[in-house]
Amino acid sequence: MKIIFGSIYYPIWGGYSVGYDILITALKKNKNLKADYWTNLKAINFSRKSKYK
């Protein structure tokens, strides 16, 4: 919650920005992912597909 809504250490809505970047990174690296597949992925699996660092 502190990452999403901000705190002393994180900007407000920072979690959404990071999530968006992970999404875009995963879709660029996995061009064959169809929307009906990736919309049902658990966050951990999507994160692994993005190889986000």
mmCIF file as Biopython writes it, N, C-alpha, C and O atoms, coordinates in Angstrom:
data_model
#
loop_
_atom_site.group_PDB
_atom_site.id
_atom_site.type_symbol
_atom_site.label_atom_id
_atom_site.label_alt_id
_atom_site.label_comp_id
_atom_site.label_asym_id
_atom_site.label_entity_id
_atom_site.label_seq_id
_atom_site.pdbx_PDB_ins_code
_atom_site.Cartn_x
_atom_site.Cartn_y
_atom_site.Cartn_z
_atom_site.occupancy
_atom_site.B_iso_or_equiv
_atom_site.auth_seq_id
_atom_site.auth_asym_id
_atom_site.pdbx_PDB_model_num
ATOM 1   N N  . MET A ? 1  ? 0.816  -1.188  0.000   1.0 0.0 1  A 1 
ATOM 2   C CA . MET A ? 1  ? 0.000  0.000   0.000   1.0 0.0 1  A 1 
ATOM 3   C C  . MET A ? 1  ? 0.867  1.261   0.000   1.0 0.0 1  A 1 
ATOM 4   O O  . MET A ? 1  ? 0.503  2.275   -0.596  1.0 0.0 1  A 1 
ATOM 5   N N  . LYS A ? 2  ? 2.006  1.185   0.669   1.0 0.0 2  A 1 
ATOM 6   C CA . LYS A ? 2  ? 2.875  2.360   0.709   1.0 0.0 2  A 1 
ATOM 7   C C  . LYS A ? 2  ? 3.454  2.675   -0.668  1.0 0.0 2  A 1 
ATOM 8   O O  . LYS A ? 2  ? 3.693  3.837   -0.997  1.0 0.0 2  A 1 
ATOM 9   N N  . ILE A ? 3  ? 3.675  1.644   -1.460  1.0 0.0 3  A 1 
ATOM 10  C CA . ILE A ? 3  ? 4.219  1.869   -2.800  1.0 0.0 3  A 1 
ATOM 11  C C  . ILE A ? 3  ? 3.144  2.457   -3.707  1.0 0.0 3  A 1 
ATOM 12  O O  . ILE A ? 3  ? 3.425  3.379   -4.472  1.0 0.0 3  A 1 
ATOM 13  N N  . ILE A ? 4  ? 1.929  1.944   -3.635  1.0 0.0 4  A 1 
ATOM 14  C CA . ILE A ? 4  ? 0.840  2.431   -4.481  1.0 0.0 4  A 1 
ATOM 15  C C  . ILE A ? 4  ? 0.442  3.858   -4.113  1.0 0.0 4  A 1 
ATOM 16  O O  . ILE A ? 4  ? 0.352  4.721   -4.986  1.0 0.0 4  A 1 
ATOM 17  N N  . PHE A ? 5  ? 0.206  4.109   -2.831  1.0 0.0 5  A 1 
ATOM 18  C CA . PHE A ? 5  ? -0.340 5.389   -2.395  1.0 0.0 5  A 1 
ATOM 19  C C  . PHE A ? 5  ? 0.703  6.382   -1.912  1.0 0.0 5  A 1 
ATOM 20  O O  . PHE A ? 5  ? 0.355  7.502   -1.536  1.0 0.0 5  A 1 
ATOM 21  N N  . GLY A ? 6  ? 1.962  6.003   -1.913  1.0 0.0 6  A 1 
ATOM 22  C CA . GLY A ? 6  ? 3.029  6.907   -1.528  1.0 0.0 6  A 1 
ATOM 23  C C  . GLY A ? 6  ? 3.352  6.860   -0.044  1.0 0.0 6  A 1 
ATOM 24  O O  . GLY A ? 6  ? 2.524  6.477   0.784   1.0 0.0 6  A 1 
ATOM 25  N N  . SER A ? 7  ? 4.551  7.251   0.262   1.0 0.0 7  A 1 
ATOM 26  C CA . SER A ? 7  ? 5.033  7.317   1.633   1.0 0.0 7  A 1 
ATOM 27  C C  . SER A ? 7  ? 6.280  8.198   1.625   1.0 0.0 7  A 1 
ATOM 28  O O  . SER A ? 7  ? 6.559  8.892   0.648   1.0 0.0 7  A 1 
ATOM 29  N N  . ILE A ? 8  ? 6.998  8.161   2.691   1.0 0.0 8  A 1 
ATOM 30  C CA . ILE A ? 8  ? 8.240  8.922   2.760   1.0 0.0 8  A 1 
ATOM 31  C C  . ILE A ? 8  ? 9.227  8.429   1.693   1.0 0.0 8  A 1 
ATOM 32  O O  . ILE A ? 8  ? 10.000 9.214   1.143   1.0 0.0 8  A 1 
ATOM 33  N N  . TYR A ? 9  ? 9.193  7.133   1.409   1.0 0.0 9  A 1 
ATOM 34  C CA . TYR A ? 9  ? 10.175 6.528   0.514   1.0 0.0 9  A 1 
ATOM 35  C C  . TYR A ? 9  ? 9.715  6.387   -0.935  1.0 0.0 9  A 1 
ATOM 36  O O  . TYR A ? 9  ? 10.543 6.197   -1.826  1.0 0.0 9  A 1 
ATOM 37  N N  . TYR A ? 10 ? 8.420  6.476   -1.182  1.0 0.0 10 A 1 
ATOM 38  C CA . TYR A ? 10 ? 7.870  6.247   -2.520  1.0 0.0 10 A 1 
ATOM 39  C C  . TYR A ? 10 ? 6.956  7.393   -2.934  1.0 0.0 10 A 1 
ATOM 40  O O  . TYR A ? 10 ? 6.217  7.917   -2.101  1.0 0.0 10 A 1 
ATOM 41  N N  . PRO A ? 11 ? 6.991  7.796   -4.210  1.0 0.0 11 A 1 
ATOM 42  C CA . PRO A ? 11 ? 6.076  8.848   -4.664  1.0 0.0 11 A 1 
ATOM 43  C C  . PRO A ? 11 ? 4.642  8.320   -4.749  1.0 0.0 11 A 1 
ATOM 44  O O  . PRO A ? 11 ? 4.424  7.114   -4.863  1.0 0.0 11 A 1 
ATOM 45  N N  . ILE A ? 12 ? 3.680  9.223   -4.694  1.0 0.0 12 A 1 
ATOM 46  C CA . ILE A ? 12 ? 2.277  8.831   -4.817  1.0 0.0 12 A 1 
ATOM 47  C C  . ILE A ? 12 ? 2.069  8.156   -6.173  1.0 0.0 12 A 1 
ATOM 48  O O  . ILE A ? 12 ? 2.559  8.640   -7.193  1.0 0.0 12 A 1 
ATOM 49  N N  . TRP A ? 13 ? 1.357  7.062   -6.179  1.0 0.0 13 A 1 
ATOM 50  C CA . TRP A ? 13 ? 1.028  6.257   -7.364  1.0 0.0 13 A 1 
ATOM 51  C C  . TRP A ? 13 ? 2.255  5.637   -8.033  1.0 0.0 13 A 1 
ATOM 52  O O  . TRP A ? 13 ? 2.179  5.225   -9.190  1.0 0.0 13 A 1 
ATOM 53  N N  . GLY A ? 14 ? 3.354  5.567   -7.341  1.0 0.0 14 A 1 
ATOM 54  C CA . GLY A ? 14 ? 4.572  4.980   -7.900  1.0 0.0 14 A 1 
ATOM 55  C C  . GLY A ? 14 ? 4.401  3.532   -8.312  1.0 0.0 14 A 1 
ATOM 56  O O  . GLY A ? 14 ? 4.996  3.091   -9.296  1.0 0.0 14 A 1 
ATOM 57  N N  . GLY A ? 15 ? 3.598  2.790   -7.576  1.0 0.0 15 A 1 
ATOM 58  C CA . GLY A ? 15 ? 3.363  1.377   -7.901  1.0 0.0 15 A 1 
ATOM 59  C C  . GLY A ? 15 ? 2.685  1.198   -9.248  1.0 0.0 15 A 1 
ATOM 60  O O  . GLY A ? 15 ? 2.975  0.244   -9.969  1.0 0.0 15 A 1 
ATOM 61  N N  . TYR A ? 16 ? 1.789  2.105   -9.587  1.0 0.0 16 A 1 
ATOM 62  C CA . TYR A ? 16 ? 1.123  2.022   -10.888 1.0 0.0 16 A 1 
ATOM 63  C C  . TYR A ? 16 ? 2.114  2.283   -12.018 1.0 0.0 16 A 1 
ATOM 64  O O  . TYR A ? 16 ? 2.047  1.642   -13.067 1.0 0.0 16 A 1 
ATOM 65  N N  . SER A ? 17 ? 3.023  3.210   -11.807 1.0 0.0 17 A 1 
ATOM 66  C CA . SER A ? 17 ? 4.034  3.509   -12.823 1.0 0.0 17 A 1 
ATOM 67  C C  . SER A ? 17 ? 4.947  2.311   -13.055 1.0 0.0 17 A 1 
ATOM 68  O O  . SER A ? 17 ? 5.261  1.971   -14.196 1.0 0.0 17 A 1 
ATOM 69  N N  . VAL A ? 18 ? 5.366  1.681   -11.975 1.0 0.0 18 A 1 
ATOM 70  C CA . VAL A ? 18 ? 6.222  0.499   -12.095 1.0 0.0 18 A 1 
ATOM 71  C C  . VAL A ? 18 ? 5.442  -0.638  -12.755 1.0 0.0 18 A 1 
ATOM 72  O O  . VAL A ? 18 ? 5.980  -1.329  -13.621 1.0 0.0 18 A 1 
ATOM 73  N N  . GLY A ? 19 ? 4.195  -0.840  -12.362 1.0 0.0 19 A 1 
ATOM 74  C CA . GLY A ? 19 ? 3.368  -1.888  -12.968 1.0 0.0 19 A 1 
ATOM 75  C C  . GLY A ? 19 ? 3.180  -1.685  -14.458 1.0 0.0 19 A 1 
ATOM 76  O O  . GLY A ? 19 ? 3.239  -2.640  -15.232 1.0 0.0 19 A 1 
ATOM 77  N N  . TYR A ? 20 ? 2.957  -0.458  -14.857 1.0 0.0 20 A 1 
ATOM 78  C CA . TYR A ? 20 ? 2.816  -0.141  -16.286 1.0 0.0 20 A 1 
ATOM 79  C C  . TYR A ? 20 ? 4.100  -0.465  -17.031 1.0 0.0 20 A 1 
ATOM 80  O O  . TYR A ? 20 ? 4.060  -1.031  -18.123 1.0 0.0 20 A 1 
ATOM 81  N N  . ASP A ? 21 ? 5.233  -0.112  -16.452 1.0 0.0 21 A 1 
ATOM 82  C CA . ASP A ? 21 ? 6.514  -0.384  -17.093 1.0 0.0 21 A 1 
ATOM 83  C C  . ASP A ? 21 ? 6.759  -1.886  -17.215 1.0 0.0 21 A 1 
ATOM 84  O O  . ASP A ? 21 ? 7.274  -2.348  -18.233 1.0 0.0 21 A 1 
ATOM 85  N N  . ILE A ? 22 ? 6.395  -2.652  -16.187 1.0 0.0 22 A 1 
ATOM 86  C CA . ILE A ? 22 ? 6.533  -4.114  -16.253 1.0 0.0 22 A 1 
ATOM 87  C C  . ILE A ? 22 ? 5.653  -4.667  -17.362 1.0 0.0 22 A 1 
ATOM 88  O O  . ILE A ? 22 ? 6.087  -5.529  -18.126 1.0 0.0 22 A 1 
ATOM 89  N N  . LEU A ? 23 ? 4.427  -4.183  -17.456 1.0 0.0 23 A 1 
ATOM 90  C CA . LEU A ? 23 ? 3.503  -4.627  -18.502 1.0 0.0 23 A 1 
ATOM 91  C C  . LEU A ? 23 ? 4.068  -4.368  -19.896 1.0 0.0 23 A 1 
ATOM 92  O O  . LEU A ? 23 ? 4.095  -5.271  -20.733 1.0 0.0 23 A 1 
ATOM 93  N N  . ILE A ? 24 ? 4.511  -3.160  -20.144 1.0 0.0 24 A 1 
ATOM 94  C CA . ILE A ? 24 ? 5.047  -2.802  -21.458 1.0 0.0 24 A 1 
ATOM 95  C C  . ILE A ? 24 ? 6.296  -3.621  -21.776 1.0 0.0 24 A 1 
ATOM 96  O O  . ILE A ? 24 ? 6.459  -4.092  -22.901 1.0 0.0 24 A 1 
ATOM 97  N N  . THR A ? 25 ? 7.174  -3.791  -20.793 1.0 0.0 25 A 1 
ATOM 98  C CA . THR A ? 25 ? 8.393  -4.581  -20.988 1.0 0.0 25 A 1 
ATOM 99  C C  . THR A ? 25 ? 8.052  -6.025  -21.355 1.0 0.0 25 A 1 
ATOM 100 O O  . THR A ? 25 ? 8.644  -6.583  -22.278 1.0 0.0 25 A 1 
ATOM 101 N N  . ALA A ? 26 ? 7.110  -6.628  -20.644 1.0 0.0 26 A 1 
ATOM 102 C CA . ALA A ? 26 ? 6.719  -8.012  -20.926 1.0 0.0 26 A 1 
ATOM 103 C C  . ALA A ? 26 ? 6.112  -8.145  -22.308 1.0 0.0 26 A 1 
ATOM 104 O O  . ALA A ? 26 ? 6.414  -9.100  -23.024 1.0 0.0 26 A 1 
ATOM 105 N N  . LEU A ? 27 ? 5.266  -7.210  -22.696 1.0 0.0 27 A 1 
ATOM 106 C CA . LEU A ? 27 ? 4.618  -7.298  -24.011 1.0 0.0 27 A 1 
ATOM 107 C C  . LEU A ? 27 ? 5.621  -7.104  -25.144 1.0 0.0 27 A 1 
ATOM 108 O O  . LEU A ? 27 ? 5.487  -7.722  -26.200 1.0 0.0 27 A 1 
ATOM 109 N N  . LYS A ? 28 ? 6.613  -6.263  -24.939 1.0 0.0 28 A 1 
ATOM 110 C CA . LYS A ? 28 ? 7.652  -6.068  -25.963 1.0 0.0 28 A 1 
ATOM 111 C C  . LYS A ? 28 ? 8.524  -7.304  -26.118 1.0 0.0 28 A 1 
ATOM 112 O O  . LYS A ? 28 ? 8.938  -7.640  -27.227 1.0 0.0 28 A 1 
ATOM 113 N N  . LYS A ? 29 ? 8.805  -7.983  -25.009 1.0 0.0 29 A 1 
ATOM 114 C CA . LYS A ? 29 ? 9.667  -9.172  -25.041 1.0 0.0 29 A 1 
ATOM 115 C C  . LYS A ? 29 ? 8.914  -10.425 -25.460 1.0 0.0 29 A 1 
ATOM 116 O O  . LYS A ? 29 ? 9.536  -11.410 -25.856 1.0 0.0 29 A 1 
ATOM 117 N N  . ASN A ? 30 ? 7.597  -10.408 -25.382 1.0 0.0 30 A 1 
ATOM 118 C CA . ASN A ? 30 ? 6.777  -11.577 -25.696 1.0 0.0 30 A 1 
ATOM 119 C C  . ASN A ? 30 ? 5.668  -11.169 -26.655 1.0 0.0 30 A 1 
ATOM 120 O O  . ASN A ? 30 ? 4.496  -11.132 -26.280 1.0 0.0 30 A 1 
ATOM 121 N N  . LYS A ? 31 ? 6.033  -10.871 -27.862 1.0 0.0 31 A 1 
ATOM 122 C CA . LYS A ? 31 ? 5.078  -10.349 -28.846 1.0 0.0 31 A 1 
ATOM 123 C C  . LYS A ? 31 ? 3.948  -11.326 -29.161 1.0 0.0 31 A 1 
ATOM 124 O O  . LYS A ? 31 ? 2.915  -10.927 -29.699 1.0 0.0 31 A 1 
ATOM 125 N N  . ASN A ? 32 ? 4.137  -12.591 -28.831 1.0 0.0 32 A 1 
ATOM 126 C CA . ASN A ? 32 ? 3.101  -13.588 -29.107 1.0 0.0 32 A 1 
ATOM 127 C C  . ASN A ? 32 ? 2.042  -13.687 -27.999 1.0 0.0 32 A 1 
ATOM 128 O O  . ASN A ? 32 ? 1.102  -14.473 -28.117 1.0 0.0 32 A 1 
ATOM 129 N N  . LEU A ? 33 ? 2.184  -12.900 -26.927 1.0 0.0 33 A 1 
ATOM 130 C CA . LEU A ? 33 ? 1.191  -12.939 -25.845 1.0 0.0 33 A 1 
ATOM 131 C C  . LEU A ? 33 ? -0.102 -12.281 -26.309 1.0 0.0 33 A 1 
ATOM 132 O O  . LEU A ? 33 ? -0.105 -11.127 -26.737 1.0 0.0 33 A 1 
ATOM 133 N N  . LYS A ? 34 ? -1.173 -13.010 -26.220 1.0 0.0 34 A 1 
ATOM 134 C CA . LYS A ? 34 ? -2.492 -12.493 -26.586 1.0 0.0 34 A 1 
ATOM 135 C C  . LYS A ? 34 ? -3.173 -11.940 -25.339 1.0 0.0 34 A 1 
ATOM 136 O O  . LYS A ? 34 ? -2.942 -12.424 -24.231 1.0 0.0 34 A 1 
ATOM 137 N N  . ALA A ? 35 ? -4.002 -10.936 -25.523 1.0 0.0 35 A 1 
ATOM 138 C CA . ALA A ? 35 ? -4.654 -10.264 -24.402 1.0 0.0 35 A 1 
ATOM 139 C C  . ALA A ? 35 ? -5.448 -11.234 -23.525 1.0 0.0 35 A 1 
ATOM 140 O O  . ALA A ? 35 ? -5.422 -11.105 -22.301 1.0 0.0 35 A 1 
ATOM 141 N N  . ASP A ? 36 ? -6.146 -12.191 -24.114 1.0 0.0 36 A 1 
ATOM 142 C CA . ASP A ? 36 ? -6.944 -13.121 -23.307 1.0 0.0 36 A 1 
ATOM 143 C C  . ASP A ? 36 ? -6.069 -14.028 -22.450 1.0 0.0 36 A 1 
ATOM 144 O O  . ASP A ? 36 ? -6.546 -14.587 -21.463 1.0 0.0 36 A 1 
ATOM 145 N N  . TYR A ? 37 ? -4.800 -14.183 -22.809 1.0 0.0 37 A 1 
ATOM 146 C CA . TYR A ? 37 ? -3.868 -14.979 -22.014 1.0 0.0 37 A 1 
ATOM 147 C C  . TYR A ? 37 ? -3.258 -14.139 -20.894 1.0 0.0 37 A 1 
ATOM 148 O O  . TYR A ? 37 ? -3.318 -14.529 -19.728 1.0 0.0 37 A 1 
ATOM 149 N N  . TRP A ? 38 ? -2.670 -12.988 -21.236 1.0 0.0 38 A 1 
ATOM 150 C CA . TRP A ? 38 ? -1.940 -12.239 -20.222 1.0 0.0 38 A 1 
ATOM 151 C C  . TRP A ? 38 ? -2.834 -11.521 -19.229 1.0 0.0 38 A 1 
ATOM 152 O O  . TRP A ? 38 ? -2.381 -11.194 -18.133 1.0 0.0 38 A 1 
ATOM 153 N N  . THR A ? 39 ? -4.085 -11.263 -19.572 1.0 0.0 39 A 1 
ATOM 154 C CA . THR A ? 39 ? -4.959 -10.625 -18.597 1.0 0.0 39 A 1 
ATOM 155 C C  . THR A ? 39 ? -5.310 -11.567 -17.445 1.0 0.0 39 A 1 
ATOM 156 O O  . THR A ? 39 ? -5.748 -11.113 -16.388 1.0 0.0 39 A 1 
ATOM 157 N N  . ASN A ? 40 ? -5.124 -12.865 -17.639 1.0 0.0 40 A 1 
ATOM 158 C CA . ASN A ? 40 ? -5.407 -13.847 -16.588 1.0 0.0 40 A 1 
ATOM 159 C C  . ASN A ? 40 ? -4.160 -14.354 -15.878 1.0 0.0 40 A 1 
ATOM 160 O O  . ASN A ? 40 ? -4.258 -15.226 -15.014 1.0 0.0 40 A 1 
ATOM 161 N N  . LEU A ? 41 ? -2.988 -13.824 -16.225 1.0 0.0 41 A 1 
ATOM 162 C CA . LEU A ? 41 ? -1.757 -14.266 -15.578 1.0 0.0 41 A 1 
ATOM 163 C C  . LEU A ? 41 ? -1.663 -13.722 -14.154 1.0 0.0 41 A 1 
ATOM 164 O O  . LEU A ? 41 ? -2.085 -12.599 -13.876 1.0 0.0 41 A 1 
ATOM 165 N N  . LYS A ? 42 ? -1.113 -14.523 -13.270 1.0 0.0 42 A 1 
ATOM 166 C CA . LYS A ? 42 ? -0.822 -14.030 -11.927 1.0 0.0 42 A 1 
ATOM 167 C C  . LYS A ? 42 ? 0.351  -13.060 -12.038 1.0 0.0 42 A 1 
ATOM 168 O O  . LYS A ? 42 ? 1.187  -13.180 -12.934 1.0 0.0 42 A 1 
ATOM 169 N N  . ALA A ? 43 ? 0.401  -12.116 -11.134 1.0 0.0 43 A 1 
ATOM 170 C CA . ALA A ? 43 ? 1.432  -11.073 -11.178 1.0 0.0 43 A 1 
ATOM 171 C C  . ALA A ? 43 ? 2.841  -11.652 -11.219 1.0 0.0 43 A 1 
ATOM 172 O O  . ALA A ? 43 ? 3.688  -11.152 -11.959 1.0 0.0 43 A 1 
ATOM 173 N N  . ILE A ? 44 ? 3.105  -12.688 -10.445 1.0 0.0 44 A 1 
ATOM 174 C CA . ILE A ? 44 ? 4.458  -13.260 -10.410 1.0 0.0 44 A 1 
ATOM 175 C C  . ILE A ? 44 ? 4.844  -13.838 -11.770 1.0 0.0 44 A 1 
ATOM 176 O O  . ILE A ? 44 ? 5.990  -13.695 -12.197 1.0 0.0 44 A 1 
ATOM 177 N N  . ASN A ? 45 ? 3.907  -14.484 -12.451 1.0 0.0 45 A 1 
ATOM 178 C CA . ASN A ? 45 ? 4.203  -15.056 -13.762 1.0 0.0 45 A 1 
ATOM 179 C C  . ASN A ? 45 ? 4.427  -13.966 -14.804 1.0 0.0 45 A 1 
ATOM 180 O O  . ASN A ? 45 ? 5.292  -14.095 -15.671 1.0 0.0 45 A 1 
ATOM 181 N N  . PHE A ? 46 ? 3.650  -12.901 -14.716 1.0 0.0 46 A 1 
ATOM 182 C CA . PHE A ? 46 ? 3.818  -11.794 -15.642 1.0 0.0 46 A 1 
ATOM 183 C C  . PHE A ? 46 ? 5.166  -11.124 -15.414 1.0 0.0 46 A 1 
ATOM 184 O O  . PHE A ? 46 ? 5.855  -10.756 -16.365 1.0 0.0 46 A 1 
ATOM 185 N N  . SER A ? 47 ? 5.527  -10.971 -14.175 1.0 0.0 47 A 1 
ATOM 186 C CA . SER A ? 47 ? 6.818  -10.383 -13.830 1.0 0.0 47 A 1 
ATOM 187 C C  . SER A ? 47 ? 7.961  -11.223 -14.389 1.0 0.0 47 A 1 
ATOM 188 O O  . SER A ? 47 ? 8.939  -10.679 -14.902 1.0 0.0 47 A 1 
ATOM 189 N N  . ARG A ? 48 ? 7.844  -12.527 -14.293 1.0 0.0 48 A 1 
ATOM 190 C CA . ARG A ? 48 ? 8.882  -13.414 -14.830 1.0 0.0 48 A 1 
ATOM 191 C C  . ARG A ? 48 ? 8.976  -13.301 -16.344 1.0 0.0 48 A 1 
ATOM 192 O O  . ARG A ? 48 ? 10.075 -13.315 -16.897 1.0 0.0 48 A 1 
ATOM 193 N N  . LYS A ? 49 ? 7.846  -13.189 -17.015 1.0 0.0 49 A 1 
ATOM 194 C CA . LYS A ? 49 ? 7.859  -13.056 -18.471 1.0 0.0 49 A 1 
ATOM 195 C C  . LYS A ? 49 ? 8.492  -11.750 -18.912 1.0 0.0 49 A 1 
ATOM 196 O O  . LYS A ? 49 ? 9.072  -11.681 -19.995 1.0 0.0 49 A 1 
ATOM 197 N N  . SER A ? 50 ? 8.392  -10.721 -18.100 1.0 0.0 50 A 1 
ATOM 198 C CA . SER A ? 50 ? 8.957  -9.428  -18.470 1.0 0.0 50 A 1 
ATOM 199 C C  . SER A ? 50 ? 10.467 -9.387  -18.252 1.0 0.0 50 A 1 
ATOM 200 O O  . SER A ? 50 ? 11.176 -8.603  -18.884 1.0 0.0 50 A 1 
ATOM 201 N N  . LYS A ? 51 ? 10.954 -10.250 -17.339 1.0 0.0 51 A 1 
ATOM 202 C CA . LYS A ? 51 ? 12.369 -10.231 -16.936 1.0 0.0 51 A 1 
ATOM 203 C C  . LYS A ? 51 ? 12.758 -8.824  -16.490 1.0 0.0 51 A 1 
ATOM 204 O O  . LYS A ? 51 ? 13.873 -8.363  -16.731 1.0 0.0 51 A 1 
ATOM 205 N N  . TYR A ? 52 ? 11.817 -8.162  -15.839 1.0 0.0 52 A 1 
ATOM 206 C CA . TYR A ? 52 ? 11.991 -6.778  -15.397 1.0 0.0 52 A 1 
ATOM 207 C C  . TYR A ? 52 ? 13.028 -6.685  -14.303 1.0 0.0 52 A 1 
ATOM 208 O O  . TYR A ? 52 ? 13.064 -7.520  -13.400 1.0 0.0 52 A 1 
ATOM 209 N N  . LYS A ? 53 ? 13.868 -5.678  -14.380 1.0 0.0 53 A 1 
ATOM 210 C CA . LYS A ? 53 ? 14.895 -5.448  -13.334 1.0 0.0 53 A 1 
ATOM 211 C C  . LYS A ? 53 ? 14.887 -4.019  -12.927 1.0 0.0 53 A 1 
ATOM 212 O O  . LYS A ? 53 ? 15.669 -3.618  -12.065 1.0 0.0 53 A 1 
#
